[in-house]
Every structure is written in structure tokens, then in C-alpha cells.
């Protein structure tokens, strides 16, 4: 999405029904779950209930947007139940994911109990030792769960997701006997991964410098709240790295997805102000590319290797594990919950389909599996479940300070400009006679280099003059019509000559 900074949901429906909203419940602190909270609060000021780490991260966002004082932000512990309005109780059930303090939601309503898994994986050996509360899920299952809404991200993958703790052994192996400086790129939000990097750094007497704004913010918040355990003096400022030898240093950085402006990408391009990659660096990319980012990640790996650095990534070592459940873990939740209705959520449509097939294999009636899409309204109780109406939904694009002012037409124009470039035709006409007084002048950007295409530019001017003459002969004086005719004929001519289709903007000035 050319130039777009953020994509947030369209909350028009919520704005129209703000009186009915009792609160916003957050399951964990990942960006795709809390990123648009400030934009929501600018439109509707509602109370927020979230686990401790998510609260800390939301607080940072609210401070940035100057919303902290006006927001009711309530920290909820795992195992705690809150009451919303007269009819709803929400229980925060301890879960496992790639960020600490993740919860499932047991939602008690007059119509029945809904279990929402949030994002989860089944990890029997989590880094913080806090295993998912299987007992409580089974207890709710015994009492009767009306509907299970379950994370479908890895629904196409068979088997189990590896435990996060398996990565610690790989780090230890890579750190052992390594005399190079170690640079580790990972997701800023993966606090457990950062903890394992810290553990290996402590074990092998290395100091840690942090690079990348999101990584700095996340680690500072996690340390403050006690989610990262480390000696006081382990972290050093990035400006201090030249005071240590390579074998005394680890740099933790953002950029594991090859994002254009991220720290690792700038290091690979030699543009980073603080860190210069050398052949005496071991770069560990502790992540797998999100679908669509493969090209960016490959480019970063190639650039690092051309500098001479040693690069370890997911194809060479098991240096990353997912935070989402595979099929066997999804079956475990289905077996414990035994819901009447099953609603696969959080995934592409193909993943929702795969999850629904897993549910059928676990004995859930095909007619009791409900495939949702954004904006559809589901009415559900013990008597039945029915997709009734639809409400306004979709996405809102944020570009700079503009929220929602860039739509599909603007994006289409940006796409057009990026692919074919721009030609501006400028001419001056006498307002009384319609005669061309000056021009036409041709300005080209991203289409052809004018100085090397003078013949084509002369031909373009001839076509414009010819079209203006035709309009004069027909007695057409309306400038909008003249512009439209000029644009259409010039587009046909340029396509015939170049097989390109630049954006054409005729500008007529009067004297």
C-alpha cells in the first residue's frame, strides 16, 4: 500500500452504538490487537480491560497520542473475572503465545458461555513457567460451552508447534565459542525470545545493546513490569558499543521482516548511524518471513553476506518457532471445550476452512460450524445460530496525520504513478478568443527522461496542438471538454508509441 503507514478497522458501527458498549477487552499486547486503540478512543471513549503487559504497552501509545488522562484503563490479572453491565462476565484464562500475559476469554452471557481463545499455542515448557490453564478450559467445557471462537493462523499445519524454550538451546549453540560480535534480529514483541537472548548473553559474558525504537520501548516496558529478568548492568547504550570488543557484545535489533526503514535493513545497506556491519559479525535472524515479506528478507540476507557477515536464518537453523497452534493443539482445545457451536477466527479464509475441517474430525456437526466474515452479524443461543444482517465494516488507511482521507481512488492513482509515471501538459490560452498564447510545454516525471526523448516530446506537443486546433474548428470553448479530449487522444497516441500508460494532467491557464 503505497505510502500508507497503518491500516485500522472501520468503527462506524461502534460509533453508532456507543451507548451499548460496556468495554474493550484485550487478550494480549501484539500490535495487530492493540495498534488501533488510540484511533478508536479518539472516536469513542470506552473503558479498556487488558492483562498487565498489554496495559503497559497501551499506556505508551496513549501517552504518545495524549489520551492517557482521559482513558479508563484497567489492568486485569490472569484468572480474574470482571463484570460488564448487567449481563456479561468475562474471565481472563491463562494462555500461551509469543508474548507474555496472553489470555483466553470465558464470556458468560444469558444465552450461554462463549470461549474466545485469543491468539494461542500449547506450550508445555513456556519460558516464564506459566502453563496454559487447561483445567479451567475443561471445567468450562464440563459446564457447557455454547460457542468456541478459536485462533486459525496455523490451521493448515499438521502436528504441534515447537516450544519457545527449544530456541534457547539453539542460541546457546551459536553463542558457544563464537568470537564474533552477535547481532540478533527478532520481533520486538517477542519478550520470551528476548529473555532467551539475555540468558545466553549472561552465560557467555556479553553485554547487550538494543537497536530500533519499537524494540527499545518493548524491552523498557517489559523490564519495568518484571517480564525480563536480567542483571542490572547487562544492557548498555548503543553509543557505548565501541568501548567493547566484538566477543563481548550482542546487539538486539528490529528488522527481522526486512522492513525498508528498520534498523537491520539500514545496517545491511550501510546506512545505519550507530552500527556498521563487518565480516566479524554473526547476524541471527530469529524469525520466519511473514507471507509477502520473503523478497525483503532475502535482500537483507544477501546484503549482509555481501559485506562478509555470517548470517543464520530459519533455513539453516531452527531459530524461530511460531506463536500459534497447529492442528494437534487446536484439537486439544476442541476436546477440552466440547462446544455446541464452533466459530474459526483470526486467519485467512483458507485457514478458517482448514480449522473447520479439524473441528469436524473432532465430532462437531458441520451445521454447527459457522464461517464468519467481517461485518456479518451472528445471533446465537441454545435454540440455534443464524447469520442475520450485515453492518458497515472494512478498513481505514492512515497516512501521516490523515486518518481515512486516503481511499481506494487515491491508492489507485499512486499505483498508476508508481507503474507508469506522469506527464503534465501546460498551455496558456486567451480567454476571449480561445487562442493558444504560450505552450504547450511538457513536463515528464517517472515516464521518460525528457532530454533523451526530445523527438517523443515534440510529437506529444504536436498531438496537443492538433487537438486544440480541432476543438477551435468545432467551436468548443469549454475548457473541461478541451482538457478531456486532449487527455484521451494523447493517451492513445502515447500508448501506440510506447505501450505505456502514464497519468496525463493537462493544465490550461488563461490570460
C-alpha positions in Angstrom: 0.0 0.0 0.0 2.0 2.9 -1.4 2.8 5.4 1.3 0.3 4.1 3.8 1.6 4.0 7.4 -1.2 2.0 9.2 -4.4 0.1 8.3 -7.1 0.2 11.1 -10.6 -1.1 11.2 -13.7 0.9 10.2 -15.5 1.5 13.5 -18.6 3.3 12.1 -20.9 0.6 13.6 -19.3 1.1 17.1 -19.7 4.9 16.9 -23.4 4.5 16.1 -23.9 2.0 19.0 -21.5 3.6 21.6 -24.3 3.5 24.3 -24.4 -0.3 24.1 -20.6 -0.8 24.5 -19.6 -1.8 28.0 -15.8 -2.1 27.4 -13.0 -3.1 25.1 -11.3 -6.5 26.1 -7.7 -7.1 25.1 -6.3 -10.6 25.0 -2.6 -9.7 24.6 -0.2 -6.9 23.6 0.6 -7.6 20.0 0.4 -4.7 17.5 -2.4 -6.2 15.5 -4.5 -6.4 18.7 -3.7 -3.0 20.3 -2.3 -0.8 17.5 -5.5 1.0 16.6 -6.7 1.5 20.3 -5.7 5.3 20.2 -7.6 5.8 17.0 -10.7 4.1 18.5 -10.5 6.2 21.6 -10.4 9.4 19.6 -13.8 8.5 18.3 -15.4 6.7 21.2 -14.1 6.9 24.8 -14.8 3.5 26.4 -13.2 1.6 29.3 -10.4 -0.8 28.4 -9.6 -4.1 30.2 -6.3 -5.8 29.5 -3.6 -8.0 31.0 -0.6 -6.3 32.7 1.9 -6.2 29.9 -0.7 -5.2 27.3 -1.8 -2.4 29.7 1.8 -1.2 29.8 2.1 -1.1 26.0 -1.3 0.5 25.6 -0.2 3.2 28.1 2.8 4.0 26.0 0.5 4.5 22.9 -1.9 6.6 24.9 0.9 8.9 26.2 2.1 9.3 22.6 -1.4 10.3 21.4 -2.1 12.4 24.6 -5.0 10.3 25.6 -3.8 8.8 28.9 -5.6 11.1 31.3 -9.0 10.8 29.6 -8.9 6.9 29.3 -10.1 4.4 31.8 -7.5 1.6 31.5 -8.0 -1.3 33.9 -5.3 -4.0 34.5 -6.8 -7.5 34.9 -4.8 -10.5 36.2 -4.9 -13.9 34.7 -7.7 -15.9 36.5 -9.7 -12.8 37.3 -13.3 -12.3 36.3 -14.8 -8.9 35.6 -18.5 -7.9 35.3 -19.6 -5.7 32.4 -23.1 -4.2 32.6 -25.9 -6.4 34.0 -25.5 -9.4 31.8 -21.8 -10.1 31.0 -19.0 -11.6 32.9 -15.6 -12.0 31.3 -13.0 -14.4 32.8 -9.3 -13.9 31.8 -7.9 -17.5 31.5 -4.1 -18.0 31.4 -2.9 -18.9 27.9 0.4 -19.3 26.0 1.5 -17.2 23.0 4.7 -15.5 21.8 4.2 -12.6 24.2 3.7 -12.9 28.0 0.4 -12.4 29.7 -1.8 -13.7 26.9 -5.3 -14.8 27.9 -8.3 -16.6 26.6 -11.7 -15.1 27.4 -14.5 -17.1 29.1 -17.5 -14.8 28.4 -20.7 -15.7 30.4 -23.9 -14.3 28.9 -27.6 -15.1 29.5 -27.6 -17.1 26.2 -24.6 -19.2 27.2 -20.8 -19.2 27.6 -18.5 -18.2 24.8 -14.8 -19.2 24.9 -12.6 -17.0 22.8 -9.0 -18.4 22.6 -7.3 -15.2 21.5 -4.0 -16.0 19.8 -2.6 -19.1 21.4 -0.2 -22.1 21.2 0.0 -25.1 23.5 3.5 -24.8 25.2 4.2 -27.3 28.0 7.5 -25.7 28.8 7.0 -21.9 28.5 9.9 -19.6 29.3 8.0 -18.0 32.3 6.8 -21.4 33.6 3.2 -20.3 33.4 1.4 -23.1 31.6 -2.0 -22.6 30.0 -4.9 -23.2 32.4 -6.1 -26.4 30.8 -8.1 -27.3 34.0 -10.2 -24.2 33.7 -10.9 -24.7 30.0 -12.0 -28.3 30.8 -14.2 -27.1 33.7 -16.0 -24.6 31.4 -16.3 -27.5 28.9 -18.0 -29.7 31.5 -20.4 -26.8 32.4 -21.2 -26.4 28.8 -19.8 -24.0 26.2 -22.2 -22.6 23.7 -19.6 -21.5 21.2 -15.8 -21.7 20.8 -14.0 -19.0 18.8 -10.5 -20.2 18.1 -7.3 -18.9 16.5 -6.9 -20.4 13.0 -3.5 -18.9 12.0 -1.7 -22.3 11.7 -4.8 -24.4 11.0 -3.2 -25.7 7.7 -0.1 -27.1 9.6 -0.2 -30.6 10.9 1.3 -31.7 14.2 2.5 -29.4 17.0 4.2 -26.0 17.3 7.6 -26.4 18.9 8.1 -25.0 22.4 9.6 -21.5 22.7 12.2 -22.9 25.1 13.7 -25.0 22.3 15.1 -21.8 20.8 17.3 -21.3 23.9 19.4 -24.3 23.1 20.0 -23.0 19.5 21.1 -19.6 20.9 23.5 -21.4 23.3 25.0 -23.4 20.5 25.5 -20.3 18.3 27.0 -18.3 21.2 29.3 -21.1 22.3 32.9 -20.5 21.1 31.8 -17.5 19.0 34.4 -14.8 18.9 32.4 -12.5 16.6 30.0 -9.7 17.5 26.5 -11.2 17.6 23.5 -9.2 16.1 20.1 -10.8 16.7 17.0 -9.6 14.8 13.6 -10.6 16.1 10.1 -9.3 16.6 10.1 -6.6 19.2 7.0 -8.1 20.9 8.6 -11.5 21.4 9.6 -10.9 25.1 10.3 -14.6 25.7 12.7 -14.6 22.7 14.5 -11.5 24.1 14.7 -13.3 27.5 16.5 -16.2 25.9 18.9 -13.9 24.1 19.6 -12.3 27.5 20.1 -15.7 29.1 22.7 -16.7 26.5 24.4 -13.3 26.8 24.7 -13.6 30.6 26.0 -17.2 30.2 28.7 -16.1 27.7 29.6 -12.8 29.4 28.3 -10.5 26.7 26.8 -7.0 27.1 23.6 -6.2 25.2 22.8 -3.1 23.2 19.3 -2.5 21.8 18.6 -1.0 18.4 15.2 0.1 16.9 12.6 2.3 18.6 9.9 -0.4 19.0 12.5 -2.8 20.5 13.7 -0.2 23.0 10.1 0.6 24.0 9.1 -3.0 24.4 12.2 -4.0 26.4 12.0 -1.0 28.7 8.3 -1.7 29.4 8.9 -5.5 29.9 11.8 -4.8 32.3 9.8 -2.2 34.3 6.9 -4.8 34.7 9.3 -7.6 35.6 8.8 -9.7 32.4 12.5 -9.7 31.6 14.9 -11.0 34.3 18.5 -9.9 33.9 21.4 -8.4 35.8 21.3 -4.6 36.2 24.4 -3.9 34.2 23.7 -6.3 31.2 22.2 -3.6 28.9 24.4 -0.8 27.6 23.6 2.2 25.4 24.1 1.7 21.7 26.6 4.6 21.7 28.9 2.5 24.0 29.4 -0.4 21.7 32.8 0.8 20.5 34.1 0.5 24.1 33.8 -3.3 24.0 35.4 -5.9 21.9 33.3 -7.9 19.4 33.3 -11.1 21.6 31.8 -9.0 24.5 28.8 -7.8 22.6 25.2 -8.7 21.5 23.0 -6.3 19.6 19.3 -7.0 19.6 17.6 -5.2 16.7 14.3 -4.8 14.8 14.1 -5.6 11.1 13.6 -9.4 11.0 11.0 -8.8 8.3 13.2 -6.7 6.1 11.1 -3.6 6.6 12.6 -0.8 4.4 13.3 1.7 7.3 14.1 -0.9 10.0 17.4 -1.0 11.8 18.7 -4.3 10.3 17.8 -3.2 6.8 19.7 0.1 7.3 22.7 -1.9 8.7 22.7 -4.2 5.7 22.7 -1.2 3.4 25.5 0.5 5.3 23.2 3.4 6.2 22.9 2.9 10.0 24.4 5.7 12.0 25.4 3.7 15.0 26.1 0.1 13.8 28.4 -0.8 10.9 28.3 -4.5 9.9 31.7 -6.1 9.3 32.9 -9.6 8.3 33.4 -10.1 12.1 29.7 -10.1 12.7 27.3 -13.1 13.2 23.8 -12.0 12.3 21.0 -14.2 13.6 17.6 -13.6 12.0 15.3 -15.1 14.7 12.1 -15.1 12.7 10.5 -16.5 9.6 9.3 -14.2 6.9 5.6 -13.2 7.1 4.0 -14.2 3.8 4.6 -11.3 1.4 7.9 -10.3 3.1 10.1 -13.0 1.6 11.7 -10.8 -1.0 12.6 -8.1 1.5 14.2 -10.6 4.0 16.1 -12.3 1.1 17.5 -8.9 0.1 18.7 -8.2 3.6 20.4 -11.6 3.9 22.1 -11.1 0.6 23.3 -7.6 1.5 24.7 -8.8 4.9 26.5 -11.7 3.2 28.0 -9.3 0.6 29.5 -7.3 3.4 31.1 -10.6 4.6 29.0 -11.2 7.7 28.0 -14.7 8.7 24.1 -15.0 8.6 22.0 -17.6 10.4 18.3 -17.7 9.4 15.4 -20.1 9.6 16.5 -22.2 6.6 19.8 -23.0 8.3 18.8 -23.4 12.0 15.5 -23.8 13.9 15.9 -20.2 15.1 12.2 -19.4 15.3 9.0 -21.1 16.4 5.5 -19.8 15.8 3.3 -18.4 18.5 0.2 -20.1 17.0 -1.2 -23.5 17.5 -1.0 -26.2 14.8 -3.7 -28.9 14.2 -3.0 -31.2 17.1 -3.1 -28.3 19.6 -6.3 -27.0 18.1 -7.7 -30.5 18.6 -6.7 -30.4 22.3 -8.7 -27.2 22.8 -11.7 -28.6 20.9 -11.5 -31.7 23.1 -11.4 -29.8 26.3 -14.0 -27.2 25.4 -16.5 -29.5 23.6 -18.6 -26.6 22.3 -22.0 -26.8 20.8 -21.0 -24.3 18.0 -17.6 -23.7 16.5 -16.5 -20.4 15.0 -13.0 -20.3 13.5 -11.5 -16.8 13.7 -8.1 -15.0 13.2 -7.0 -16.3 9.8 -7.3 -16.1 6.1 -10.4 -17.8 4.7 -8.4 -20.9 3.7 -7.2 -21.2 7.3 -10.7 -20.9 8.6 -11.7 -23.7 6.3 -8.8 -25.9 7.5 -9.8 -25.2 11.1 -13.4 -26.1 10.4 -12.3 -29.4 8.9 -10.3 -30.1 12.0 -13.4 -29.4 14.1 -15.4 -31.8 12.0 -12.8 -34.5 12.6 -13.3 -33.9 16.3 -17.0 -34.7 16.0 -18.5 -31.2 15.7 -21.5 -31.2 13.4 -20.9 -29.5 10.1 -24.1 -27.5 10.6 -22.8 -26.2 13.9 -19.6 -24.7 12.3 -20.1 -21.0 11.4 -17.9 -19.3 8.9 -17.9 -15.6 9.6 -16.7 -12.6 7.5 -16.1 -9.1 8.6 -19.3 -7.2 9.2 -21.7 -10.2 9.4 -23.9 -10.4 12.4 -24.4 -13.8 14.1 -27.3 -14.3 16.5 -26.7 -17.3 18.7 -28.4 -19.1 21.6 -29.1 -22.7 22.7 -32.0 -22.9 20.2 -29.9 -22.1 17.2 -27.4 -19.9 15.4 -28.2 -17.7 12.5 -26.3 -15.2 10.3 -28.8 -12.3 10.2 -27.7 -8.9 8.9 -24.5 -7.1 8.0 -23.1 -3.9 9.4 -20.6 -1.5 8.0 -17.0 -2.8 8.2 -13.8 -2.5 6.3 -10.5 -0.8 6.7 -9.4 2.8 7.2 -6.0 3.9 5.9 -3.7 6.1 8.0 -1.2 8.2 6.0 0.8 10.7 8.2 -1.7 12.7 10.2 -4.6 11.9 7.8 -7.0 9.2 9.1 -9.3 7.9 6.4 -8.6 10.6 3.8 -6.7 8.2 1.6 -9.2 5.8 -0.1 -9.2 3.3 -3.0 -9.1 6.1 -5.6 -6.1 7.8 -4.1 -4.3 4.4 -3.8 -5.2 3.6 -7.4 -3.6 6.9 -8.5 -0.5 6.2 -6.5 -0.3 2.7 -8.1 -0.7 4.3 -11.5 2.0 6.9 -10.8 4.4 4.2 -9.5 4.0 2.0 -12.5 3.7 4.4 -15.5 4.8 7.9 -14.3 3.2 11.3 -15.1 3.0 13.8 -17.9 1.9 17.3 -17.3 0.8 19.4 -20.3 0.9 23.2 -19.6 -0.5 25.7 -22.0 -1.8 29.3 -21.9 -4.9 30.4 -23.8 -6.6 33.7 -24.4 -9.9 33.6 -22.5 -11.7 35.7 -25.1 -10.6 34.1 -28.3 -9.6 30.6 -27.2 -6.2 31.1 -29.0 -3.1 29.3 -27.6 -0.8 32.1 -26.4 2.0 30.0 -25.0 3.0 26.4 -24.9 2.3 23.6 -24.9 5.1 22.7 -22.5 5.6 19.1 -21.5 6.8 18.0 -18.0 7.5 14.3 -17.5 8.1 12.6 -14.2 8.7 8.8 -14.0 7.7 8.3 -17.6 10.8 9.1 -19.8 13.8 11.3 -19.3 12.9 14.4 -21.4 16.4 15.3 -22.6 16.8 11.8 -24.1 13.4 11.7 -25.6 13.1 15.0 -27.4 11.5 13.5 -30.5 8.8 11.9 -28.5 8.2 15.2 -26.6 8.0 17.1 -29.9 5.4 14.6 -31.1 3.4 15.0 -27.9 3.3 18.7 -28.4 2.1 18.3 -32.0 -0.7 16.0 -30.9 -1.8 18.5 -28.2 -1.7 21.4 -30.8 -3.6 19.3 -33.3 -6.3 18.5 -30.7 -6.6 22.2 -29.6 -7.0 23.1 -33.3 -9.8 20.5 -33.8 -11.6 22.0 -30.7 -11.2 25.5 -32.2 -12.6 24.4 -35.6 -15.6 22.9 -33.8 -16.2 26.0 -31.8 -15.6 24.2 -28.5 -14.6 26.8 -25.8 -15.4 24.8 -22.6 -12.0 24.1 -21.0 -13.1 20.9 -19.3 -14.1 19.4 -22.7 -10.8 20.6 -24.2 -8.8 19.0 -21.4 -10.7 15.7 -21.6 -10.3 15.5 -25.4 -6.6 16.3 -25.2 -6.1 13.7 -22.4 -7.9 10.9 -24.3 -6.2 11.5 -27.6 -2.7 11.9 -26.1 -3.2 8.7 -24.0 -4.0 6.7 -27.2 -1.0 8.2 -29.0 1.5 7.6 -26.2 0.3 4.0 -25.8 0.6 3.4 -29.5 4.2 4.8 -29.5 5.5 3.4 -26.2 3.0 0.8 -24.9 2.9 2.8 -21.7 0.0 4.5 -20.0 1.3 7.4 -17.9 -1.1 9.6 -15.9 -1.8 12.7 -18.1 -2.7 16.0 -16.5 -3.5 18.9 -18.9 -3.2 22.4 -17.2 -4.7 25.4 -19.1 -4.0 28.9 -17.8 -5.9 31.9 -19.0 -4.7 35.5 -19.9 
